[in-house]
């Protein structure tokens, strides 16, 4: 059974991810359910759009360390 989604195009998927992002967000993708063959285009689109907005990408450990440092 295919998952129900309103996001069927690369642009829809990129826009959905980008619109919901705020500092500290973690983006979780499930490419195994994407049968379009465009999974890499989605990832590239998200990285490109968010990079242009000034976001940088870190590991979860780096994010947790940043949060811990900010709390001190």
QUIJOVEN-V675493 format. One record per residue. N is the residue number from 1. OMEGA is omega in whole degrees, 0 to 359 (none if undefined). Layout:
n->[N	N]
omega->[OMEGA	OMEGA]
This chain:
n->[1	2	3	4	5	6	7	8	9	10	11	12	13	14	15	16	17	18	19	20	21	22	23	24	25	26	27	28	29	30	31	32	33	34	35	36	37	38	39	40	41	42	43	44	45	46	47	48	49	50	51	52	53	54	55	56	57	58	59	60	61	62	63	64	65	66	67	68	69	70	71	72]
omega->[179	177	176	176	174	185	186	180	176	181	178	182	179	181	179	180	185	181	183	185	171	180	180	181	172	180	180	179	178	185	181	178	182	182	183	185	183	184	181	178	178	180	179	180	179	180	180	183	182	176	179	177	177	177	172	188	183	175	177	178	178	179	179	178	178	178	180	178	181	182	183	none]
